[in-house]
Each structure stands twice: as C-alpha cells, then as structure tokens.
C-alpha cells in the first residue's frame, strides 16, 4: 500500500515522502497513529502541488538571501570591543556578533552560518572575511577597535 508520511518514521521514511509499505503495517500502525495517510490519486496530486509550492518558496528565499549577500560586498563592518593595551580582546568575536553588527550597520540580515569565520577574532585590527549563502559570495572587512572603558 502506498502512503504519504505525515511524520518521520524510523526505518520507513521522512515526513512528506510517499512510500510503499505492507497493508498491515499501514492499517494497524501508521494510519491509526497519525503517522501516515493512504495515498489516493487526489491526495497524491495535492501532495505534489504542496511540494512544488515549497520548492518555489525555497527558491525565492534563496534569491532574496543571495541579493542580501551581494549587497554587503566590500563593506567595512565596525565593531567596538573591550581590549587590552596590546590589542587583545577580552571576549572573542564570533560569527553571530558579526551578523548582528552587519544588521545594525548595513540593515542586512545575514545568517551567522553564512559567515566564513575559521576561528573567532581575538585581536583588534582589520580582518577580511567571506560571506557565502545561497550560491552568492561577498567579501567584507571587519574592523575591530578598542572600546573606551
């Protein structure tokens, strides 16, 4: 029997997939527990339409994110942090801090996981970074300066 999984089921499939299972498994376990529904022609057509809509939405989101990434190309992001006299920071600057600084400075929301930061920034000065998301790439400079205490 073909069923459309409504939730992830171990050793059977992930939510949204159409799988072939034995009649007994479907009728006695999957359907009564709300894990799946029988795949009729109407439900398969509706499922396919919903999947296509999700794909289009993801493509639109990726296009938007790519535009945002390209908009910060060459930007200089300034971050002030407490530092020692020798330029060492008391608290390392991570990708989330940089993402927040981009949002505050440029008004562009860049996800922290899109910022290519091999290790946290621990010193003042300029640091060149790459931002990659949705197939787009931008190079930015993070200028870290000492904050007046």
ChimeraX commands (.cxc) that place a marker at each C-alpha (Angstrom):
marker #1 position 0.00,0.00,0.00 radius 0.5
marker #1 position 1.27,3.48,-0.84 radius 0.5
marker #1 position 1.13,6.00,1.97 radius 0.5
marker #1 position 2.17,9.63,2.44 radius 0.5
marker #1 position 4.14,10.01,5.66 radius 0.5
marker #1 position 2.87,12.82,7.88 radius 0.5
marker #1 position 5.79,12.49,10.32 radius 0.5
marker #1 position 9.28,10.97,10.25 radius 0.5
marker #1 position 9.09,7.22,10.83 radius 0.5
marker #1 position 12.26,5.26,11.67 radius 0.5
marker #1 position 13.26,2.72,9.00 radius 0.5
marker #1 position 10.34,3.83,6.81 radius 0.5
marker #1 position 10.93,7.39,5.63 radius 0.5
marker #1 position 10.83,11.09,6.31 radius 0.5
marker #1 position 7.85,13.41,6.56 radius 0.5
marker #1 position 6.33,14.20,3.18 radius 0.5
marker #1 position 7.69,11.18,1.35 radius 0.5
marker #1 position 5.49,8.68,-0.48 radius 0.5
marker #1 position 6.45,5.11,0.42 radius 0.5
marker #1 position 5.23,1.61,-0.27 radius 0.5
marker #1 position 4.57,-0.39,2.92 radius 0.5
marker #1 position 2.73,-3.57,3.73 radius 0.5
marker #1 position -1.05,-3.28,4.16 radius 0.5
marker #1 position -0.93,-4.49,7.76 radius 0.5
marker #1 position 1.77,-2.01,8.78 radius 0.5
marker #1 position -0.18,0.86,7.22 radius 0.5
marker #1 position -3.63,-0.12,8.52 radius 0.5
marker #1 position -2.58,-1.27,12.00 radius 0.5
marker #1 position 0.19,1.17,12.90 radius 0.5
marker #1 position 0.88,4.13,10.58 radius 0.5
marker #1 position -2.64,5.37,9.84 radius 0.5
marker #1 position -4.20,4.87,13.32 radius 0.5
marker #1 position -1.26,6.65,15.00 radius 0.5
marker #1 position -1.48,9.61,12.62 radius 0.5
marker #1 position 1.93,8.92,11.08 radius 0.5
marker #1 position 0.65,8.46,7.53 radius 0.5
marker #1 position -2.37,8.67,5.27 radius 0.5
marker #1 position -3.31,6.46,2.37 radius 0.5
marker #1 position -2.01,7.79,-0.94 radius 0.5
marker #1 position -5.08,8.20,-3.14 radius 0.5
marker #1 position -4.91,9.93,-6.51 radius 0.5
marker #1 position -6.38,13.16,-5.09 radius 0.5
marker #1 position -4.05,13.19,-2.09 radius 0.5
marker #1 position -1.02,12.47,-4.30 radius 0.5
marker #1 position -1.94,15.40,-6.57 radius 0.5
marker #1 position -2.39,17.71,-3.57 radius 0.5
marker #1 position 0.87,16.47,-2.07 radius 0.5
marker #1 position 2.72,17.10,-5.35 radius 0.5
marker #1 position 1.28,20.63,-5.56 radius 0.5
marker #1 position 2.32,21.35,-1.97 radius 0.5
marker #1 position 5.85,20.06,-2.66 radius 0.5
marker #1 position 6.11,22.28,-5.76 radius 0.5
marker #1 position 4.95,25.30,-3.76 radius 0.5
marker #1 position 7.58,24.60,-1.08 radius 0.5
marker #1 position 10.27,24.31,-3.75 radius 0.5
marker #1 position 9.24,27.65,-5.26 radius 0.5
marker #1 position 9.27,29.31,-1.84 radius 0.5
marker #1 position 12.77,27.94,-1.11 radius 0.5
marker #1 position 13.98,29.22,-4.48 radius 0.5
marker #1 position 12.54,32.68,-3.76 radius 0.5
marker #1 position 14.13,32.74,-0.28 radius 0.5
marker #1 position 17.50,31.74,-1.77 radius 0.5
marker #1 position 17.20,34.51,-4.36 radius 0.5
marker #1 position 16.46,37.04,-1.60 radius 0.5
marker #1 position 19.36,35.83,0.56 radius 0.5
marker #1 position 21.72,35.94,-2.45 radius 0.5
marker #1 position 20.69,39.57,-3.07 radius 0.5
marker #1 position 21.35,40.48,0.55 radius 0.5
marker #1 position 24.77,38.80,0.46 radius 0.5
marker #1 position 25.72,40.68,-2.72 radius 0.5
marker #1 position 24.58,43.96,-1.15 radius 0.5
marker #1 position 27.29,43.76,1.53 radius 0.5
marker #1 position 30.14,43.19,-0.98 radius 0.5
marker #1 position 33.16,45.27,0.05 radius 0.5
marker #1 position 31.50,46.57,3.21 radius 0.5
marker #1 position 33.56,47.55,6.23 radius 0.5
marker #1 position 31.85,46.41,9.41 radius 0.5
marker #1 position 32.99,48.24,12.53 radius 0.5
marker #1 position 32.88,46.50,15.89 radius 0.5
marker #1 position 33.99,48.03,19.16 radius 0.5
marker #1 position 35.08,45.66,21.91 radius 0.5
marker #1 position 36.92,45.86,25.21 radius 0.5
marker #1 position 40.61,45.25,24.59 radius 0.5
marker #1 position 43.95,45.23,26.37 radius 0.5
marker #1 position 46.65,47.81,25.69 radius 0.5
marker #1 position 48.37,45.31,23.39 radius 0.5
marker #1 position 45.23,44.81,21.24 radius 0.5
marker #1 position 43.97,41.50,22.62 radius 0.5
marker #1 position 40.24,41.27,23.15 radius 0.5
marker #1 position 38.67,40.27,26.45 radius 0.5
marker #1 position 35.91,38.45,24.58 radius 0.5
marker #1 position 36.37,36.83,21.18 radius 0.5
marker #1 position 34.13,37.99,18.34 radius 0.5
marker #1 position 32.23,35.15,16.66 radius 0.5
marker #1 position 30.04,34.89,13.56 radius 0.5
marker #1 position 26.87,35.77,15.49 radius 0.5
marker #1 position 28.47,39.02,16.68 radius 0.5
marker #1 position 29.47,39.88,13.10 radius 0.5
marker #1 position 25.97,39.05,11.84 radius 0.5
marker #1 position 24.48,41.41,14.43 radius 0.5
marker #1 position 26.97,44.15,13.50 radius 0.5
marker #1 position 26.03,43.80,9.82 radius 0.5
marker #1 position 22.34,44.08,10.73 radius 0.5
marker #1 position 22.96,47.18,12.85 radius 0.5
marker #1 position 25.38,48.82,10.42 radius 0.5
marker #1 position 24.01,47.91,6.99 radius 0.5
marker #1 position 20.45,46.81,7.75 radius 0.5
marker #1 position 21.09,43.46,6.04 radius 0.5
marker #1 position 20.18,40.24,7.83 radius 0.5
marker #1 position 22.96,37.73,7.15 radius 0.5
marker #1 position 22.68,34.33,8.90 radius 0.5
marker #1 position 25.65,33.61,11.19 radius 0.5
marker #1 position 26.32,30.29,9.45 radius 0.5
marker #1 position 26.85,32.14,6.15 radius 0.5
marker #1 position 29.89,33.97,7.55 radius 0.5
marker #1 position 33.11,32.08,6.82 radius 0.5
marker #1 position 34.99,32.58,10.08 radius 0.5
marker #1 position 37.67,29.89,10.59 radius 0.5
marker #1 position 38.27,30.91,14.21 radius 0.5
marker #1 position 36.88,33.66,16.45 radius 0.5
marker #1 position 38.52,37.08,16.20 radius 0.5
marker #1 position 40.67,37.77,19.28 radius 0.5
marker #1 position 42.61,40.88,18.28 radius 0.5
marker #1 position 41.89,44.44,17.20 radius 0.5
marker #1 position 42.51,45.50,13.61 radius 0.5
marker #1 position 41.05,44.67,10.22 radius 0.5
marker #1 position 40.03,41.13,9.39 radius 0.5
marker #1 position 38.99,40.06,5.86 radius 0.5
marker #1 position 36.11,37.57,5.74 radius 0.5
marker #1 position 33.92,35.90,3.15 radius 0.5
marker #1 position 30.14,35.63,3.34 radius 0.5
marker #1 position 28.62,32.69,1.43 radius 0.5
marker #1 position 24.92,31.87,1.19 radius 0.5
marker #1 position 22.52,30.64,-1.48 radius 0.5
marker #1 position 25.26,30.41,-4.12 radius 0.5
marker #1 position 26.34,34.04,-3.64 radius 0.5
marker #1 position 29.63,35.22,-2.20 radius 0.5
marker #1 position 30.76,38.57,-0.81 radius 0.5
marker #1 position 33.99,39.78,0.75 radius 0.5
marker #1 position 33.77,42.04,3.79 radius 0.5
marker #1 position 36.21,43.63,6.19 radius 0.5
marker #1 position 35.58,43.55,9.92 radius 0.5
marker #1 position 37.32,46.46,11.65 radius 0.5
marker #1 position 37.68,45.73,15.35 radius 0.5
marker #1 position 38.65,48.68,17.54 radius 0.5
marker #1 position 39.18,49.10,21.27 radius 0.5
marker #1 position 36.20,50.42,23.19 radius 0.5
marker #1 position 36.81,53.28,25.61 radius 0.5
marker #1 position 36.12,51.94,29.08 radius 0.5
marker link #1:1,2 radius 0.2
marker link #1:2,3 radius 0.2
marker link #1:3,4 radius 0.2
marker link #1:4,5 radius 0.2
marker link #1:5,6 radius 0.2
marker link #1:6,7 radius 0.2
marker link #1:7,8 radius 0.2
marker link #1:8,9 radius 0.2
marker link #1:9,10 radius 0.2
marker link #1:10,11 radius 0.2
marker link #1:11,12 radius 0.2
marker link #1:12,13 radius 0.2
marker link #1:13,14 radius 0.2
marker link #1:14,15 radius 0.2
marker link #1:15,16 radius 0.2
marker link #1:16,17 radius 0.2
marker link #1:17,18 radius 0.2
marker link #1:18,19 radius 0.2
marker link #1:19,20 radius 0.2
marker link #1:20,21 radius 0.2
marker link #1:21,22 radius 0.2
marker link #1:22,23 radius 0.2
marker link #1:23,24 radius 0.2
marker link #1:24,25 radius 0.2
marker link #1:25,26 radius 0.2
marker link #1:26,27 radius 0.2
marker link #1:27,28 radius 0.2
marker link #1:28,29 radius 0.2
marker link #1:29,30 radius 0.2
marker link #1:30,31 radius 0.2
marker link #1:31,32 radius 0.2
marker link #1:32,33 radius 0.2
marker link #1:33,34 radius 0.2
marker link #1:34,35 radius 0.2
marker link #1:35,36 radius 0.2
marker link #1:36,37 radius 0.2
marker link #1:37,38 radius 0.2
marker link #1:38,39 radius 0.2
marker link #1:39,40 radius 0.2
marker link #1:40,41 radius 0.2
marker link #1:41,42 radius 0.2
marker link #1:42,43 radius 0.2
marker link #1:43,44 radius 0.2
marker link #1:44,45 radius 0.2
marker link #1:45,46 radius 0.2
marker link #1:46,47 radius 0.2
marker link #1:47,48 radius 0.2
marker link #1:48,49 radius 0.2
marker link #1:49,50 radius 0.2
marker link #1:50,51 radius 0.2
marker link #1:51,52 radius 0.2
marker link #1:52,53 radius 0.2
marker link #1:53,54 radius 0.2
marker link #1:54,55 radius 0.2
marker link #1:55,56 radius 0.2
marker link #1:56,57 radius 0.2
marker link #1:57,58 radius 0.2
marker link #1:58,59 radius 0.2
marker link #1:59,60 radius 0.2
marker link #1:60,61 radius 0.2
marker link #1:61,62 radius 0.2
marker link #1:62,63 radius 0.2
marker link #1:63,64 radius 0.2
marker link #1:64,65 radius 0.2
marker link #1:65,66 radius 0.2
marker link #1:66,67 radius 0.2
marker link #1:67,68 radius 0.2
marker link #1:68,69 radius 0.2
marker link #1:69,70 radius 0.2
marker link #1:70,71 radius 0.2
marker link #1:71,72 radius 0.2
marker link #1:72,73 radius 0.2
marker link #1:73,74 radius 0.2
marker link #1:74,75 radius 0.2
marker link #1:75,76 radius 0.2
marker link #1:76,77 radius 0.2
marker link #1:77,78 radius 0.2
marker link #1:78,79 radius 0.2
marker link #1:79,80 radius 0.2
marker link #1:80,81 radius 0.2
marker link #1:81,82 radius 0.2
marker link #1:82,83 radius 0.2
marker link #1:83,84 radius 0.2
marker link #1:84,85 radius 0.2
marker link #1:85,86 radius 0.2
marker link #1:86,87 radius 0.2
marker link #1:87,88 radius 0.2
marker link #1:88,89 radius 0.2
marker link #1:89,90 radius 0.2
marker link #1:90,91 radius 0.2
marker link #1:91,92 radius 0.2
marker link #1:92,93 radius 0.2
marker link #1:93,94 radius 0.2
marker link #1:94,95 radius 0.2
marker link #1:95,96 radius 0.2
marker link #1:96,97 radius 0.2
marker link #1:97,98 radius 0.2
marker link #1:98,99 radius 0.2
marker link #1:99,100 radius 0.2
marker link #1:100,101 radius 0.2
marker link #1:101,102 radius 0.2
marker link #1:102,103 radius 0.2
marker link #1:103,104 radius 0.2
marker link #1:104,105 radius 0.2
marker link #1:105,106 radius 0.2
marker link #1:106,107 radius 0.2
marker link #1:107,108 radius 0.2
marker link #1:108,109 radius 0.2
marker link #1:109,110 radius 0.2
marker link #1:110,111 radius 0.2
marker link #1:111,112 radius 0.2
marker link #1:112,113 radius 0.2
marker link #1:113,114 radius 0.2
marker link #1:114,115 radius 0.2
marker link #1:115,116 radius 0.2
marker link #1:116,117 radius 0.2
marker link #1:117,118 radius 0.2
marker link #1:118,119 radius 0.2
marker link #1:119,120 radius 0.2
marker link #1:120,121 radius 0.2
marker link #1:121,122 radius 0.2
marker link #1:122,123 radius 0.2
marker link #1:123,124 radius 0.2
marker link #1:124,125 radius 0.2
marker link #1:125,126 radius 0.2
marker link #1:126,127 radius 0.2
marker link #1:127,128 radius 0.2
marker link #1:128,129 radius 0.2
marker link #1:129,130 radius 0.2
marker link #1:130,131 radius 0.2
marker link #1:131,132 radius 0.2
marker link #1:132,133 radius 0.2
marker link #1:133,134 radius 0.2
marker link #1:134,135 radius 0.2
marker link #1:135,136 radius 0.2
marker link #1:136,137 radius 0.2
marker link #1:137,138 radius 0.2
marker link #1:138,139 radius 0.2
marker link #1:139,140 radius 0.2
marker link #1:140,141 radius 0.2
marker link #1:141,142 radius 0.2
marker link #1:142,143 radius 0.2
marker link #1:143,144 radius 0.2
marker link #1:144,145 radius 0.2
marker link #1:145,146 radius 0.2
marker link #1:146,147 radius 0.2
marker link #1:147,148 radius 0.2
marker link #1:148,149 radius 0.2
view
